[in-house]
Amino acid sequence: MPALTPVQRDVLRALVDTAVPALQVDDDPTGFWATPGSATGADEALAQYLETLPEVDQTGVARLLDGLAMLGFQHQGRATREGMLATAAALAPEALVAVSTLRGGACMLAHSIPDAEGRNPFWAQYGYPGPQITPPADEPYITPQTPADGEVIEADVVVVGSGAGGGTIAGVLATRGRSVVVLEAGGATSERDYRQLEVEGKEMMYRGGLSVSADGNVGLLAGYTLGGGTTVNWHNCVRPSDAVRREWAREHGLHGLDTEEFDRHLDAVLTRMGANDRCSDFNGPHQRMAEGAKALGWSMRTAVRNVDEATYDPVAAGYTQFGDPSGSKRGTLTTYLRDAFDHGARILVHTRADRVLTEGGRAAGVEAVYTDPGSGETRRVTVRAADVVVACGALETPALLLRSGIGGPAVGHNLYLHPSAGIFGVYPEDQRAWWGPPQAGIVDEFRDMGDGYGLLIEGSHYYTGVFAFQLARRDGREAKEAMSKLGRMADFLFVLREHAGGRVTIDADGEAVHTYALTDERDVATYYRGLRALAELHLAAGAEELWFGATPPVFRRGDDFEAWMSRLESVHIGAGGLFMGSAHQMGTARMGTDPRTSVARPTGELHDVAGVWIGDTSAFPTPSGANPMLTCMALAHRTAGHIAQHTTSA
């Protein structure tokens, strides 16, 4: 897509100022109401984002902007512009997705872009402090290697991906004397890089920032940095339920998962991470959650988190999704990857695996491309190794297998996402939601709703941009009203263990394409039950209002609750309807005994290619039903043992 024309830019600026309008109110001490979205540079940032979209999406957006320009959109008043956007969105499902994405993107960028001083003009209204900690100047502990063009590296094991699975396997095998190479597609960061800014964090450490599935049904959040998701997640260590462990052991052949054997793997990684429940301070939202759960008689417990007590800082914890400047987070970057580095592992970043090499039906290594982050120069690199661990996340692991032509017919099937949604409750007082851990407590009342499936209710990270995206409304005045109350809001969310999944395929360029729809009747019912539970929890805790997405009206205490819930339940789930998000991706190269329905054996080794191992959440036979980091690391610890035994006997 060529750069936007001047007319298209005018339309885009007008669209941004429709989503985040300038409004005149009597009491506006911070200028919140009078400031339009374009004053933050959101229109320019949105234009730059559009250039990163696939060509077909860029073409569609350009046509939408041209069509609006022909109608004189940029010259109309706000009410007329909102009507024109509503008309455009009604033309076709694709138009609805485009308008919703542009509106949400405008709100997200307007509330998160900092100025030269690291501030945003909207933050003062809702009390968001912005960056509070000066990052340390210490050099990173790990020094990645930079390959030469055409370089061939020899190793015992090459691990593709450095997150919960790959990082753990690399550390375990390196300490056992194996020669290990780690390939990470993202860059390397350390405490000195964490300036507590949402925009920087997303650009620096996330796969596509906040991306959306190809069908527009679900927002996807996945780490893209050394340490993977463990560097940016909310460090919540949730043990897999007994029901899940029995299911995986007895129905999928993962023998020992339901015994003390797997307990040893869980305990090993919990110990290495220093996981504890003593650094789980409750901020306002968690206090409201506890009050609501107590009033309703629901089960709630304090979260166990992988945090170093000696350096834990509740202020830093509030920025953990943008990187932890205190260094207290004990993800793979500060545990297993350090173990690997200390034992001679070579770590390459900005290095994307193109293809797994095989010879004679077994692993031979990986072909990859290193991209210089400054110049954009690319270099080919080959790692020759008898064992290949594919651990680049459930969104990318199947794409690598498909590009390599290995893994069998089940590759890319069974994409499980733990679809999630949140409801914001508005309370009388400031919640100080930006202070303390994002997830310090868990309501597990509905974890098993009869068949081992259900949902967990948890807290959320506090971020102004993503919340503005979620609170974007078709009426710009309503969107501003919502954000004006953000300081008094608590966001409760649920994560749902689903029965049916989606799929990952690749396009003509070999890039991953993700599709997912919530269609199983049991899952749809659980999603709506989750919304009801969130609403009931807020109201029991004293919330005055409930806000959810762009579609339903705001619920205000005293309104007819059942009528409001019926309105919610009448809206479809997915693109153009009720929001779904996912930070938990699983299952696309799952383990099992049947090569027709699974990709890897119960040990983690592919059915069809010896020496290729699945080392991340892709290996999950079914969704874990809880934050997957701990389960992933324990399974990776188990798989590392199988690899070590395999290489010893080989």
C-alpha positions as CSV (number, residue, x, y, z in Angstrom):
1,M,0.0,0.0,0.0
2,P,1.5,3.4,-0.9
3,A,1.5,6.1,1.6
4,L,-1.9,7.6,2.4
5,T,-2.9,10.5,0.1
6,P,-3.4,13.9,1.7
7,V,-7.2,13.4,1.4
8,Q,-7.0,10.0,3.0
9,R,-5.0,11.5,5.9
10,D,-7.6,14.2,6.3
11,V,-10.3,11.5,6.5
12,L,-8.3,9.4,9.0
13,R,-7.7,12.5,11.2
14,A,-11.4,13.2,11.2
15,L,-12.1,9.6,12.1
16,V,-9.7,9.7,15.0
17,D,-11.4,12.9,16.2
18,T,-14.8,11.2,15.9
19,A,-13.6,8.3,18.1
20,V,-11.9,10.7,20.5
21,P,-13.7,14.0,20.1
22,A,-13.0,17.5,21.4
23,L,-16.0,18.4,23.6
24,Q,-16.9,21.5,25.6
25,V,-17.9,20.9,29.2
26,D,-18.2,23.3,32.1
27,D,-15.7,21.6,34.3
28,D,-12.5,20.5,32.5
29,P,-9.5,21.4,34.7
30,T,-7.1,19.0,32.9
31,G,-8.3,19.7,29.3
32,F,-9.4,16.1,29.0
33,W,-12.7,16.9,27.3
34,A,-11.4,19.6,25.0
35,T,-8.5,17.6,23.6
36,P,-9.1,15.7,20.4
37,G,-7.4,12.4,19.7
38,S,-5.3,13.9,16.9
39,A,-3.6,16.3,19.4
40,T,-1.7,13.3,20.6
41,G,-0.5,12.3,17.2
42,A,-2.9,9.3,17.1
43,D,-3.8,9.9,13.5
44,E,-0.1,9.7,12.4
45,A,0.5,6.7,14.5
46,L,-2.6,5.0,13.1
47,A,-1.4,5.7,9.5
48,Q,1.9,4.1,10.3
49,Y,0.1,1.0,11.8
50,L,-1.9,0.7,8.6
51,E,1.3,0.3,6.6
52,T,2.1,-2.9,8.6
53,L,-1.2,-4.7,7.7
54,P,-1.4,-7.4,5.0
55,E,-1.9,-5.9,1.5
56,V,-5.5,-7.1,1.3
57,D,-6.4,-5.3,4.5
58,Q,-4.5,-2.1,3.5
59,T,-6.5,-2.1,0.2
60,G,-9.8,-2.5,2.1
61,V,-8.9,0.4,4.5
62,A,-7.9,2.6,1.6
63,R,-11.2,2.0,-0.1
64,L,-13.1,2.8,3.0
65,L,-11.2,6.1,3.5
66,D,-11.8,7.0,-0.2
67,G,-15.5,6.2,0.1
68,L,-15.8,8.4,3.1
69,A,-13.9,11.2,1.4
70,M,-16.3,11.1,-1.5
71,L,-19.1,11.7,0.9
72,G,-17.2,14.7,2.4
73,F,-16.7,12.9,5.8
74,Q,-13.8,15.1,6.8
75,H,-15.9,18.3,6.4
76,Q,-18.9,17.2,8.5
77,G,-19.8,17.7,12.1
78,R,-19.2,15.0,14.7
79,A,-22.8,13.7,14.8
80,T,-22.9,13.4,11.0
81,R,-19.5,11.6,11.0
82,E,-20.7,9.1,13.6
83,G,-23.8,8.4,11.4
84,M,-21.7,8.0,8.3
85,L,-19.4,5.5,10.1
86,A,-22.5,3.6,11.3
87,T,-23.8,3.4,7.7
88,A,-20.4,2.3,6.4
89,A,-20.1,-0.4,9.1
90,A,-23.5,-1.8,8.1
91,L,-22.5,-2.4,4.5
92,A,-20.7,-5.7,5.0
93,P,-19.1,-7.7,7.8
94,E,-15.6,-6.7,6.6
95,A,-16.6,-3.0,6.7
96,L,-17.8,-3.5,10.3
97,V,-14.5,-5.0,11.3
98,A,-12.6,-2.2,9.5
99,V,-14.6,0.6,11.2
100,S,-14.4,-1.1,14.6
101,T,-10.6,-1.6,14.3
102,L,-10.0,2.0,13.2
103,R,-12.2,3.4,16.0
104,G,-10.6,1.1,18.6
105,G,-7.1,1.8,17.3
106,A,-7.7,5.6,17.4
107,C,-8.8,5.3,21.1
108,M,-5.9,3.0,22.0
109,L,-3.3,5.3,20.5
110,A,-4.8,8.5,21.7
111,H,-4.6,7.4,25.3
112,S,-1.2,5.7,25.2
113,I,1.1,7.9,23.0
114,P,3.5,9.9,25.3
115,D,4.9,13.3,24.5
116,A,8.6,14.2,24.7
117,E,8.4,14.1,28.5
118,G,6.8,10.7,28.6
119,R,3.4,12.0,29.4
120,N,0.0,11.9,27.7
121,P,-2.6,14.7,27.9
122,F,-5.4,12.4,28.9
123,W,-3.7,10.7,31.9
124,A,-4.2,13.5,34.4
125,Q,-8.0,13.1,34.2
126,Y,-8.0,9.5,35.5
127,G,-4.9,9.7,37.6
128,Y,-2.6,7.5,35.6
129,P,1.0,8.3,36.8
130,G,2.9,7.2,33.8
131,P,6.5,6.1,34.2
132,Q,7.6,6.2,37.9
133,I,10.9,4.4,38.0
134,T,14.2,5.3,36.4
135,P,15.5,2.1,34.8
136,P,18.9,0.9,36.0
137,A,21.9,1.4,33.8
138,D,23.3,-2.1,34.4
139,E,24.5,-4.1,31.3
140,P,22.3,-7.1,30.4
141,Y,23.3,-10.4,32.0
142,I,23.0,-12.3,28.7
143,T,25.0,-11.3,25.6
144,P,23.5,-12.7,22.5
145,Q,25.7,-13.6,19.5
146,T,25.5,-12.0,16.1
147,P,26.0,-14.5,13.2
148,A,27.9,-13.9,10.1
149,D,26.1,-14.3,6.8
150,G,26.1,-17.9,5.7
151,E,27.5,-19.1,9.1
152,V,27.0,-22.7,10.0
153,I,26.8,-23.5,13.8
154,E,27.2,-27.0,15.2
155,A,25.4,-28.0,18.3
156,D,23.8,-30.9,20.1
157,V,20.4,-29.2,20.3
158,V,18.9,-26.1,18.7
159,V,15.9,-24.6,20.5
160,V,13.6,-22.3,18.5
161,G,12.0,-20.0,20.9
162,S,13.1,-18.8,24.4
163,G,9.9,-18.5,26.3
164,A,8.3,-20.7,29.0
165,G,9.0,-23.9,27.1
166,G,12.1,-23.2,25.0
167,G,13.9,-21.3,27.7
168,T,13.3,-24.1,30.2
169,I,14.5,-26.8,27.9
170,A,17.6,-24.8,26.9
171,G,18.5,-24.3,30.5
172,V,17.9,-27.9,31.6
173,L,19.9,-29.4,28.7
174,A,22.8,-26.9,28.9
175,T,23.3,-27.7,32.6
176,R,23.4,-31.4,31.7
177,G,26.3,-30.8,29.4
178,R,24.6,-30.5,26.0
179,S,25.8,-28.0,23.5
180,V,22.8,-25.7,23.0
181,V,21.9,-22.9,20.5
182,V,18.8,-20.8,21.2
183,L,17.1,-18.9,18.3
184,E,14.7,-16.1,19.3
185,A,12.8,-14.1,16.6
186,G,12.4,-11.1,18.9
187,G,15.1,-8.9,20.4
188,A,16.8,-9.0,23.7
189,T,15.9,-6.7,26.5
190,S,16.9,-6.1,30.2
191,E,15.8,-3.9,33.0
192,R,17.6,-0.9,31.5
193,D,15.1,-1.0,28.6
194,Y,11.9,-0.9,30.6
195,R,10.7,2.7,30.6
196,Q,7.1,1.7,31.7
197,L,5.5,2.9,28.5
198,E,2.7,0.9,26.9
199,V,3.5,1.9,23.3
200,E,7.2,1.1,23.6
201,G,6.5,-2.2,25.4
202,K,4.1,-3.4,22.6
203,E,6.5,-2.4,19.8
204,M,9.6,-3.9,21.5
205,M,8.3,-7.2,23.0
206,Y,5.1,-8.3,21.4
207,R,4.2,-10.2,18.3
208,G,2.5,-7.6,16.1
209,G,1.7,-5.5,19.1
210,L,-2.0,-6.3,19.7
211,S,-2.9,-8.4,16.6
212,V,-6.3,-9.7,15.6
213,S,-7.1,-13.1,14.1
214,A,-7.6,-13.3,10.4
215,D,-11.4,-13.5,10.8
216,G,-11.5,-10.6,13.2
217,N,-13.0,-12.6,16.0
218,V,-10.3,-12.4,18.7
219,G,-7.4,-10.1,19.8
220,L,-4.1,-12.0,20.2
221,L,-1.4,-11.0,22.6
222,A,1.9,-13.0,22.5
223,G,5.4,-12.3,23.6
224,Y,8.1,-11.6,20.9
225,T,11.3,-11.1,22.9
226,L,14.0,-13.0,24.7
227,G,12.2,-14.9,27.4
228,G,9.0,-14.9,25.4
229,G,5.8,-14.5,27.3
230,T,7.6,-15.0,30.6
231,T,9.2,-11.6,30.1
232,V,5.9,-9.7,29.7
233,N,3.2,-11.9,31.3
234,W,1.5,-11.2,34.6
235,H,3.6,-13.9,36.5
236,N,0.7,-16.0,37.7
237,C,1.7,-19.6,38.6
238,V,-1.5,-21.6,38.4
239,R,-1.2,-25.4,38.9
240,P,-3.2,-27.5,36.4
241,S,-6.2,-29.1,37.9
242,D,-6.4,-32.8,38.8
243,A,-9.1,-33.2,36.1
244,V,-6.9,-31.8,33.4
245,R,-3.9,-34.0,34.5
246,R,-6.1,-37.1,34.5
247,E,-7.5,-36.2,31.1
248,W,-4.0,-35.8,29.6
249,A,-2.7,-38.9,31.2
250,R,-5.6,-41.3,30.5
251,E,-7.1,-39.9,27.2
252,H,-3.9,-38.7,25.5
253,G,-1.3,-41.1,26.8
254,L,0.8,-38.6,28.8
255,H,1.6,-41.2,31.4
256,G,2.6,-39.9,34.8
257,L,0.9,-36.5,34.4
258,D,-1.6,-37.6,37.1
259,T,1.0,-38.9,39.5
260,E,3.8,-37.6,41.8
261,E,6.1,-37.9,38.8
262,F,4.7,-34.7,37.3
263,D,4.5,-33.1,40.7
264,R,8.3,-33.3,40.7
265,H,8.5,-31.3,37.5
266,L,6.0,-28.7,38.8
267,D,8.0,-28.3,42.0
268,A,11.3,-28.1,40.1
269,V,10.2,-25.1,38.0
270,L,8.4,-23.4,40.9
271,T,11.6,-23.7,43.0
272,R,13.8,-22.3,40.2
273,M,11.5,-19.4,39.8
274,G,11.2,-18.7,43.5
275,A,7.4,-18.7,43.2
276,N,5.5,-17.6,46.3
277,D,2.3,-15.9,47.4
278,R,4.0,-13.4,49.7
279,C,4.4,-10.7,47.0
280,S,0.7,-10.7,45.9
281,D,-0.4,-7.3,47.2
282,F,-4.1,-6.5,46.6
283,N,-4.7,-3.2,44.9
284,G,-8.1,-1.6,44.7
285,P,-9.5,-4.0,42.1
286,H,-8.3,-7.0,44.0
287,Q,-9.8,-5.7,47.2
288,R,-13.1,-5.2,45.4
289,M,-12.8,-8.8,44.0
290,A,-12.3,-10.2,47.5
291,E,-15.2,-8.2,48.9
292,G,-17.5,-9.3,46.1
293,A,-16.4,-13.0,46.4
294,K,-17.0,-12.9,50.2
295,A,-20.4,-11.4,49.8
296,L,-21.4,-14.0,47.2
297,G,-19.8,-16.9,49.1
298,W,-17.5,-17.7,46.2
299,S,-14.1,-19.4,46.5
300,M,-11.1,-17.0,46.0
301,R,-7.4,-17.5,46.7
302,T,-4.2,-15.5,46.7
303,A,-2.1,-16.0,43.5
304,V,1.3,-17.7,43.6
305,R,3.7,-15.6,41.5
306,N,7.3,-16.1,40.2
307,V,8.8,-13.1,42.0
308,D,12.0,-12.5,43.9
309,E,11.0,-11.2,47.3
310,A,14.3,-9.4,47.8
311,T,13.7,-7.0,44.8
312,Y,9.9,-7.0,44.6
313,D,8.4,-3.6,44.3
314,P,4.6,-3.2,44.1
315,V,5.1,0.0,42.0
316,A,7.2,-1.8,39.4
317,A,4.8,-4.7,39.5
318,G,2.1,-2.4,38.0
319,Y,4.1,-2.1,34.8
320,T,5.1,-5.7,34.4
321,Q,3.5,-6.1,30.9
322,F,6.0,-3.5,29.7
323,G,8.9,-5.2,31.4
324,D,9.8,-5.2,35.0
325,P,12.4,-2.5,35.8
326,S,13.0,-3.9,39.3
327,G,14.3,-7.2,38.0
328,S,12.1,-9.2,40.4
329,K,10.2,-11.1,37.7
330,R,11.6,-14.6,37.6
331,G,10.8,-15.6,34.0
332,T,13.1,-17.7,31.8
333,L,15.1,-14.5,31.0
334,T,16.4,-14.4,34.6
335,T,16.3,-18.2,35.4
336,Y,16.7,-21.0,32.8
337,L,18.1,-18.8,30.0
338,R,20.8,-17.6,32.5
339,D,21.5,-21.2,33.3
340,A,21.9,-22.0,29.6
341,F,24.1,-18.9,29.1
342,D,26.3,-19.8,32.1
343,H,26.8,-23.3,30.7
344,G,27.9,-22.1,27.3
345,A,24.7,-21.9,25.3
346,R,24.8,-19.6,22.3
347,I,21.8,-17.3,22.1
348,L,20.8,-15.5,18.9
349,V,18.1,-12.9,18.8
350,H,16.3,-11.3,15.8
351,T,16.7,-14.7,14.2
352,R,13.7,-16.3,12.7
353,A,13.6,-20.0,11.9
354,D,12.5,-20.6,8.3
355,R,12.7,-24.3,8.1
356,V,13.5,-27.4,10.1
357,L,16.1,-29.5,8.3
358,T,15.7,-33.3,8.1
359,E,17.9,-36.0,6.7
360,G,16.9,-39.6,6.4
361,G,13.7,-39.1,8.4
362,R,15.3,-37.4,11.4
363,A,16.3,-33.9,12.5
364,A,19.4,-32.3,11.1
365,G,19.0,-28.7,12.2
366,V,17.4,-25.4,11.4
367,E,17.7,-22.8,8.6
368,A,17.1,-19.3,9.9
369,V,17.5,-15.6,9.0
370,Y,19.0,-13.0,11.2
371,T,17.8,-9.4,10.7
372,D,19.9,-6.5,11.9
373,P,17.5,-4.3,13.9
374,G,19.3,-1.1,12.9
375,S,20.0,-1.5,9.2
376,G,17.4,-4.2,8.3
377,E,20.3,-6.2,6.7
378,T,19.6,-10.0,6.7
379,R,22.0,-12.9,7.1
380,R,21.4,-16.5,6.5
381,V,22.4,-18.8,9.3
382,T,22.2,-22.6,9.6
383,V,22.4,-24.5,12.9
384,R,23.3,-28.2,12.5
385,A,22.0,-30.3,15.4
386,A,20.7,-33.8,16.0
387,D,17.8,-32.6,18.1
388,V,15.6,-29.7,17.2
389,V,13.1,-28.2,19.8
390,V,10.3,-26.2,18.2
391,A,9.0,-23.8,20.9
392,C,8.1,-20.6,19.1
393,G,4.6,-20.4,20.6
394,A,1.3,-21.9,19.5
395,L,0.7,-19.2,17.0
396,E,4.1,-19.7,15.2
397,T,5.2,-23.3,16.0
398,P,2.7,-24.8,13.5
399,A,3.7,-22.3,10.8
400,L,7.3,-23.5,11.2
401,L,6.3,-27.1,10.9
402,L,4.1,-26.4,7.9
403,R,6.9,-24.5,6.1
404,S,9.1,-27.5,6.8
405,G,6.5,-30.1,5.6
406,I,6.7,-32.1,8.8
407,G,4.4,-32.9,11.7
408,G,1.6,-34.8,10.0
409,P,-2.1,-34.0,9.3
410,A,-2.9,-32.5,12.7
411,V,-0.4,-29.6,12.5
412,G,-2.2,-26.3,13.1
413,H,-5.5,-27.8,14.2
414,N,-6.8,-27.4,17.8
415,L,-5.8,-23.8,18.3
416,Y,-7.0,-23.2,21.9
417,L,-7.1,-19.6,23.2
418,H,-8.7,-19.5,26.6
419,P,-11.0,-16.8,25.2
420,S,-11.3,-14.0,27.6
421,A,-13.5,-10.9,28.2
422,G,-13.6,-8.3,30.9
423,I,-16.2,-6.1,32.5
424,F,-15.3,-2.7,34.0
425,G,-17.0,-1.7,37.3
426,V,-17.0,2.0,38.3
427,Y,-16.6,2.5,42.0
428,P,-17.0,5.7,44.2
429,E,-13.3,6.0,44.9
430,D,-10.0,5.8,43.0
431,Q,-8.9,2.2,42.7
432,R,-5.1,2.8,42.3
433,A,-5.3,-0.1,39.8
434,W,-1.9,0.8,38.4
435,W,-0.2,-0.1,41.8
436,G,0.6,-3.7,42.6
437,P,0.5,-7.0,40.6
438,P,-2.0,-7.4,37.8
439,Q,-3.1,-10.7,39.1
440,A,-2.8,-11.1,42.8
441,G,-5.9,-13.2,43.4
442,I,-8.1,-15.8,41.6
443,V,-11.8,-16.6,41.9
444,D,-11.9,-20.3,41.2
445,E,-15.6,-20.9,42.0
446,F,-16.4,-21.8,38.4
447,R,-13.2,-23.6,37.4
448,D,-15.0,-26.9,37.0
449,M,-18.6,-26.6,35.9
450,G,-19.2,-30.3,35.8
451,D,-17.0,-31.9,33.1
452,G,-13.6,-30.5,34.0
453,Y,-14.3,-27.3,32.0
454,G,-15.2,-23.9,33.2
455,L,-13.6,-20.5,33.9
456,L,-11.3,-18.6,36.2
457,I,-12.0,-15.0,37.2
458,E,-8.8,-12.9,37.5
459,G,-7.5,-9.3,37.7
460,S,-5.9,-7.4,34.9
461,H,-3.0,-5.3,34.1
462,Y,-3.8,-1.6,34.0
463,Y,-3.0,0.0,30.7
464,T,-4.6,3.1,29.3
465,G,-4.3,2.2,25.6
466,V,-5.7,-1.3,25.6
467,F,-8.5,-0.2,28.0
468,A,-9.4,2.6,25.7
469,F,-9.5,0.1,22.8
470,Q,-11.9,-2.1,24.9
471,L,-14.0,0.9,25.9
472,A,-14.3,2.4,22.4
473,R,-17.9,3.3,21.7
474,R,-19.8,4.1,18.6
475,D,-20.6,7.4,20.3
476,G,-17.4,9.3,20.9
477,R,-18.9,11.2,23.9
478,E,-19.6,7.9,25.6
479,A,-16.0,6.7,24.9
480,K,-14.7,9.8,26.6
481,E,-17.1,9.4,29.5
482,A,-15.9,5.9,30.0
483,M,-12.2,6.9,30.0
484,S,-12.9,9.9,32.3
485,K,-13.8,7.3,35.0
486,L,-10.9,5.0,34.4
487,G,-9.3,5.9,37.7
488,R,-12.4,4.6,39.5
489,M,-12.7,1.5,37.4
490,A,-11.8,-2.1,38.3
491,D,-11.5,-4.6,35.5
492,F,-12.4,-8.2,36.2
493,L,-11.9,-10.7,33.5
494,F,-12.5,-14.4,32.9
495,V,-10.5,-17.0,31.0
496,L,-12.6,-19.8,29.6
497,R,-11.4,-23.4,29.1
498,E,-13.0,-24.2,25.7
499,H,-14.0,-27.6,24.2
500,A,-13.5,-26.6,20.5
501,G,-10.6,-24.8,19.0
502,G,-9.5,-22.9,15.9
503,R,-6.8,-23.4,13.4
504,V,-3.4,-22.1,12.2
505,T,-2.5,-22.3,8.5
506,I,0.1,-20.4,6.4
507,D,-0.3,-18.1,3.5
508,A,1.5,-18.0,0.1
509,D,4.5,-16.4,1.9
510,G,4.6,-19.0,4.6
511,E,3.3,-16.6,7.3
512,A,0.9,-17.8,10.0
513,V,-2.8,-17.2,9.5
514,H,-5.0,-17.7,12.6
515,T,-8.8,-18.3,12.6
516,Y,-11.0,-18.9,15.6
517,A,-14.7,-18.8,16.3
518,L,-16.5,-19.7,19.5
519,T,-19.3,-21.9,18.2
520,D,-19.5,-24.9,20.6
521,E,-22.8,-24.5,22.5
522,R,-21.1,-25.4,25.8
523,D,-18.4,-22.7,25.3
524,V,-20.9,-20.1,24.2
525,A,-22.9,-20.8,27.3
526,T,-19.8,-20.6,29.5
527,Y,-18.8,-17.3,27.9
528,Y,-22.2,-15.7,28.8
529,R,-22.0,-17.3,32.3
530,G,-18.6,-15.6,32.7
531,L,-20.1,-12.2,31.8
532,R,-22.8,-12.7,34.4
533,A,-20.3,-13.8,37.0
534,L,-18.2,-10.7,36.4
535,A,-21.2,-8.4,36.6
536,E,-22.5,-10.1,39.8
537,L,-19.0,-9.9,41.4
538,H,-18.8,-6.1,40.6
539,L,-22.3,-5.4,41.9
540,A,-21.7,-7.4,45.1
541,A,-18.5,-5.3,45.7
542,G,-20.4,-2.0,45.3
543,A,-19.9,-1.0,41.7
544,E,-22.1,1.9,40.6
545,E,-21.8,1.2,36.8
546,L,-20.8,-1.6,34.5
547,W,-19.1,-1.0,31.1
548,F,-18.5,-3.7,28.5
549,G,-17.3,-3.1,25.0
550,A,-18.9,-1.0,22.3
551,T,-22.3,-2.8,21.9
552,P,-24.5,-2.9,25.0
553,P,-25.6,0.1,27.0
554,V,-24.0,1.1,30.3
555,F,-25.5,-0.6,33.3
556,R,-26.2,1.7,36.2
557,R,-27.1,0.5,39.6
558,G,-30.9,0.4,39.8
559,D,-31.3,-0.6,36.2
560,D,-33.0,-4.0,35.4
561,F,-30.1,-6.4,35.7
562,E,-31.8,-9.3,33.9
563,A,-32.8,-7.1,31.0
564,W,-29.2,-5.9,30.7
565,M,-27.9,-9.5,30.8
566,S,-30.5,-10.5,28.2
567,R,-29.3,-7.7,26.0
568,L,-25.7,-8.9,26.3
569,E,-26.7,-12.5,25.6
570,S,-28.5,-11.5,22.4
571,V,-25.3,-10.2,20.8
572,H,-23.1,-12.7,19.0
573,I,-19.5,-13.4,20.2
574,G,-16.7,-12.3,17.9
575,A,-16.2,-9.8,15.1
576,G,-18.6,-6.9,15.3
577,G,-20.1,-8.3,18.5
578,L,-18.9,-9.2,21.9
579,F,-15.1,-9.0,22.4
580,M,-12.8,-11.9,22.8
581,G,-9.1,-11.6,23.7
582,S,-6.4,-14.2,24.3
583,A,-3.0,-14.1,25.9
584,H,-3.0,-17.9,26.2
585,Q,-2.4,-19.9,23.0
586,M,-2.2,-23.7,23.0
587,G,-2.6,-27.0,21.2
588,T,-1.6,-26.5,17.6
589,A,1.0,-29.3,17.7
590,R,-0.4,-31.3,20.4
591,M,0.9,-34.5,22.1
592,G,-0.9,-37.8,21.9
593,T,-0.8,-41.4,20.8
594,D,-2.6,-41.1,17.5
595,P,-0.6,-39.5,14.6
596,R,-3.8,-38.7,12.8
597,T,-5.0,-36.4,15.6
598,S,-1.8,-35.4,17.3
599,V,1.6,-34.1,16.1
600,A,3.9,-35.4,18.8
601,R,4.2,-38.5,20.9
602,P,3.5,-38.2,24.6
603,T,7.3,-37.6,25.1
604,G,7.1,-34.5,22.9
605,E,8.9,-36.0,19.9
606,L,7.2,-35.8,16.5
607,H,5.4,-38.9,15.3
608,D,6.9,-38.6,11.8
609,V,10.4,-37.1,12.4
610,A,12.8,-38.4,15.0
611,G,14.7,-35.8,16.9
612,V,12.2,-33.0,16.4
613,W,10.5,-32.1,19.7
614,I,7.6,-29.8,20.6
615,G,8.6,-27.7,23.6
616,D,5.9,-25.1,24.2
617,T,2.1,-24.8,24.8
618,S,1.5,-26.1,21.3
619,A,2.1,-29.5,22.9
620,F,-1.0,-29.2,25.2
621,P,-3.5,-32.0,24.2
622,T,-6.4,-29.7,25.3
623,P,-6.5,-26.3,26.9
624,S,-5.1,-26.2,30.4
625,G,-8.0,-24.2,31.8
626,A,-5.6,-21.9,33.7
627,N,-2.7,-19.5,33.0
628,P,-0.5,-21.9,31.1
629,M,3.0,-20.7,32.0
630,L,3.6,-23.1,34.9
631,T,2.1,-26.1,33.1
632,C,4.2,-25.3,30.0
633,M,7.4,-25.0,32.0
634,A,6.7,-28.3,33.8
635,L,5.9,-30.1,30.6
636,A,9.1,-28.6,29.0
637,H,11.1,-29.8,32.1
638,R,9.7,-33.3,31.5
639,T,10.4,-33.1,27.7
640,A,14.0,-32.0,28.4
641,G,14.4,-35.2,30.4
642,H,13.2,-37.3,27.4
643,I,15.6,-35.4,25.1
644,A,18.5,-35.9,27.5
645,Q,17.7,-39.6,27.8
646,H,17.4,-39.8,24.0
647,T,20.7,-38.2,23.3
648,T,22.5,-40.2,25.9
649,S,21.3,-43.5,24.4
650,A,21.8,-42.3,20.8
